Amino acid sequence: MAKDKENLAFYTERLMGGGAPVVTCRLLLVHPGRVLERRRTRLHTHPFWQLEIVTRGQIGAAGDDSALVLEAGDCFLTPPQTRHDFIYEQVGAEWLTLKFHAYGVERTGRSAERLPHDPFLDTVRAALLALVPASGVPTRAVQAAGESLLASVLSYTCTEGDAGAAGLPPLVRKVRGLVLAHNGRPVTVAEVARQAGYSPGHLSVEFSRLAGEPLKRFIDRTRADVARRMLRYADLRIKEIAEELGFPDVFSFSRFFKRLSGVNPRTYRRDAATPPSGQPA
């Protein structure tokens, strides 16, 4: 629980800081659904956003040139004027649909997507589900809370407060966000590819082509950046930092850090604590 709170604080700081645009939402419809018979909706568009949360079983989602299976716990976000449909093959499957307008978020060039699983989005999803009454008709207070949660989803997935990502291609921004969401903990290329909706080979090739570096190197570099911040600012022993970042022991953490930073963690922390010549400590 403590770790979840720390993760939420980290993600909230990312959303609220760095000049990220303010996103607001107006909830139009909350509708819990259940598959009573096998059917498929027609391919269609609408002028509002839609968030589909699968709560039981499986449903299919498709666009003009893609299709995927959504499992219980998955969220599927569809921007306005984006062609999509849903395939209800599994009788008994259940979902929650939220339709809403959003302001302060750029939707140009975005496509419908399955949202990644990480502590922030998983917590928001659980909060949205907890807010919805059995009737599906929210009170004014519940609607306001739901609109705030939806705004946080769009801020997290559709905006980029990190100035270092400005001007990057959409795929690179998306992958960057997925890697940053792990906050320095281990993640493989295959896991990032699954969250992004690509095969590992295809994502590796495209990321290298667009970003100018291999995806694995970017993941390692991001982990090292988080480690450097923790060594400078966290009141934790190096062993505890290694544990927080998912290393099996302090020795593997030290080898990793020295390979990426050129010095071992102890030396880096000592030098970072020493003010430049002529400046007060």
KAGI-V888617 format. One record per pair of residues at least 12 apart in sequence whose C-alpha atoms are under 10 Angstrom apart, sorted by the first residue. I is the first residue (numbers start at 1). J is the second residue. Records with the same first field share a line. If there is no record, write none. Layout:
I->J + J
This chain:
3->119 + 244
4->119 + 120 + 123
5->119 + 120
7->118 + 119 + 120 + 181 + 182 + 183
8->119 + 120 + 121 + 123 + 124
9->120
10->120 + 181 + 183
11->119 + 120 + 121 + 156 + 180 + 181 + 183
12->120 + 152 + 155 + 156
14->155 + 156 + 160 + 161 + 162 + 181
15->152 + 153 + 154 + 155 + 156 + 157 + 159 + 160 + 161 + 162
16->152 + 155 + 156 + 161
17->161 + 162
18->160 + 161 + 162 + 163
19->160 + 161 + 162 + 163
20->104 + 105 + 155 + 156 + 159 + 160 + 161 + 162 + 163
21->103 + 104 + 105 + 106 + 155 + 159 + 160 + 161
22->103 + 104 + 105 + 151 + 152 + 155 + 159
23->102 + 103 + 104 + 105 + 106 + 148 + 150 + 151 + 152 + 153 + 154 + 155 + 158 + 159
24->101 + 102 + 103 + 104 + 105 + 147 + 148 + 149 + 150 + 151 + 152 + 154 + 155
25->49 + 99 + 100 + 101 + 102 + 103 + 104 + 105 + 144 + 146 + 147 + 148 + 149 + 150 + 151 + 152 + 154
26->48 + 99 + 100 + 101 + 102 + 103 + 143 + 144 + 146 + 147 + 148 + 150 + 151
27->48 + 49 + 50 + 98 + 99 + 100 + 101 + 102 + 138 + 143 + 144 + 146 + 147 + 148 + 150
28->48 + 49 + 50 + 98 + 99 + 100 + 101 + 143 + 147
29->50 + 97 + 98 + 99 + 100 + 136 + 137 + 138 + 143
30->51 + 96 + 97 + 98 + 99 + 100 + 132 + 133 + 135 + 136 + 137 + 138 + 143 + 146
31->52 + 95 + 96 + 97 + 98 + 99 + 132 + 134 + 135 + 136 + 137
32->52 + 53 + 54 + 55 + 94 + 95 + 96 + 97 + 98 + 129 + 132 + 133 + 134 + 135 + 136 + 137
33->54 + 55 + 92 + 93 + 94 + 95 + 96 + 97 + 136
34->54 + 55 + 56 + 88 + 90 + 91 + 92 + 93 + 94 + 95 + 96
35->57 + 58 + 59 + 87 + 88 + 89 + 90 + 91 + 92 + 93 + 94 + 95
36->88 + 89 + 90 + 91 + 92 + 93 + 94
37->88 + 89 + 90 + 91 + 92 + 93
38->87 + 88 + 89 + 90 + 91 + 92
39->86 + 87 + 88 + 89 + 90 + 91
40->59 + 60 + 61 + 85 + 86 + 87 + 88 + 89
41->61 + 84 + 85 + 86 + 87 + 88
42->83 + 84 + 85 + 86 + 87
43->62 + 63 + 64 + 82 + 83 + 84 + 85 + 86
44->63 + 64 + 81 + 82 + 83 + 84 + 85 + 86
45->78 + 79 + 80 + 81 + 82 + 83 + 84 + 85
46->78 + 79 + 80 + 81 + 82 + 83 + 84 + 99
47->79 + 80 + 81 + 82 + 99 + 100 + 101
48->78 + 79 + 80 + 81 + 82 + 99 + 100 + 101 + 102
49->77 + 78 + 79 + 80 + 81 + 82 + 98 + 99 + 100 + 101 + 102 + 107 + 112
50->76 + 77 + 78 + 79 + 80 + 97 + 98 + 99 + 100 + 101 + 112
51->75 + 76 + 77 + 78 + 79 + 96 + 97 + 98 + 99 + 100 + 112 + 113 + 114 + 115 + 150 + 153
52->70 + 74 + 75 + 76 + 77 + 78 + 86 + 95 + 96 + 97 + 98 + 99 + 114
53->70 + 71 + 72 + 73 + 74 + 75 + 76 + 77 + 94 + 95 + 96 + 97 + 98 + 114 + 125 + 126 + 128 + 129
54->70 + 71 + 72 + 73 + 74 + 75 + 76 + 93 + 94 + 95 + 96 + 97
55->70 + 71 + 72 + 73 + 74 + 75 + 93 + 94 + 95 + 96 + 129
56->70 + 71 + 72 + 73 + 74 + 90 + 92 + 93 + 94 + 95 + 96
57->70 + 71 + 72 + 73 + 90 + 91 + 92 + 93 + 94 + 95
58->70 + 71 + 72 + 73 + 74 + 87 + 88 + 89 + 90 + 91 + 92 + 93 + 94 + 95
59->71 + 72 + 74 + 86 + 87 + 88 + 89 + 90 + 91 + 93 + 94 + 95
60->85 + 86 + 87 + 88 + 89 + 90
61->76 + 84 + 85 + 86 + 87 + 88 + 112 + 113 + 114
62->83 + 84 + 85 + 86 + 87 + 112 + 113
63->78 + 82 + 83 + 84 + 85 + 86 + 111 + 112 + 113
64->82 + 83 + 84 + 85
65->83 + 84
66->84 + 112
67->84 + 85 + 86 + 87
68->86 + 87 + 113 + 114 + 197
69->86 + 87 + 114
70->86 + 114
71->93
72->93 + 94 + 95
73->95 + 117 + 122 + 125 + 126
74->95 + 114 + 115 + 116 + 117 + 122 + 125
75->95 + 96 + 97 + 113 + 114 + 115 + 116 + 117 + 121 + 122 + 125
76->97 + 112 + 113 + 114 + 115 + 116
77->98 + 111 + 112 + 113 + 114 + 115 + 153 + 154 + 157
78->99 + 110 + 111 + 112 + 113 + 114
79->100 + 101 + 102 + 106 + 107 + 108 + 109 + 110 + 111 + 112 + 113
80->100 + 101 + 102 + 107 + 108 + 110 + 111 + 112
81->107 + 108 + 111
82->107 + 109 + 110 + 111 + 112
83->111 + 112
84->111 + 112
95->129
96->128 + 129 + 132 + 136
97->136
98->128 + 146 + 147 + 150
99->150
100->147 + 150
101->147 + 150 + 151
102->147 + 150 + 151 + 154
103->151 + 154
104->151 + 154 + 155 + 159
105->151 + 154 + 155 + 157 + 158 + 159
106->154 + 158 + 159
107->158 + 159
109->170
110->158 + 170
113->195 + 196 + 197
114->194 + 195 + 196 + 197
115->153 + 157 + 178 + 195 + 196 + 197
116->157 + 177 + 178 + 181 + 192 + 194 + 195 + 196 + 197
117->178 + 181 + 195
118->178 + 181 + 182 + 195
119->181 + 182
120->152 + 153 + 156 + 181
121->149 + 152 + 153 + 156 + 157 + 181
124->146 + 149 + 150 + 152 + 153
125->149 + 150 + 153
127->145 + 146 + 149
128->142 + 145 + 146 + 147 + 148 + 149 + 150
129->146
130->142
131->143 + 145 + 146
132->146
156->177 + 181
157->173 + 174 + 177 + 178
158->170 + 173 + 174 + 177
159->173 + 174 + 177
160->173 + 174 + 176 + 177
162->177
165->177
168->210 + 211
169->207 + 210 + 211
170->210
171->196 + 203 + 206 + 207 + 210 + 211
172->203 + 206 + 207 + 208 + 209 + 210 + 211 + 215
173->211
174->192 + 195 + 196
175->192 + 193 + 195 + 196 + 203 + 207 + 215 + 218 + 219
176->192 + 207 + 215 + 218 + 219 + 222
178->191 + 192 + 193 + 195 + 196
179->191 + 192 + 215 + 218 + 219 + 220 + 222 + 223
180->219 + 222 + 223 + 226
182->219 + 222 + 223 + 245
183->222 + 223 + 225 + 226 + 227 + 244 + 245
184->219 + 220 + 221 + 222 + 223 + 224 + 225 + 226 + 227 + 230 + 244 + 245 + 246
185->219 + 220 + 222 + 223 + 226 + 227 + 242 + 243 + 244 + 245 + 246 + 247
186->219 + 220 + 223 + 245 + 246 + 247
187->216 + 219 + 220 + 223 + 246
188->200 + 215 + 216 + 219 + 220
189->201 + 203 + 204 + 214 + 215 + 216 + 219
190->203 + 204
192->204 + 215 + 219
200->215
203->215
204->216
217->260
220->256 + 257 + 260
221->257 + 260 + 261
223->245 + 256 + 257 + 260
224->245 + 253 + 256 + 257 + 258 + 259 + 260 + 261
225->257 + 260 + 261
226->245
227->241 + 242 + 244 + 245 + 253 + 257 + 265
228->257 + 261 + 265 + 268 + 269 + 272
229->269
230->244 + 245 + 269
231->265 + 266 + 268 + 269 + 270 + 272 + 273
232->265 + 268 + 269 + 270 + 271 + 272 + 273
233->269 + 272 + 273
237->266
238->250 + 253 + 254 + 265 + 266 + 269
239->251 + 253 + 254
241->253 + 265
242->254 + 265
250->265
253->265
254->266
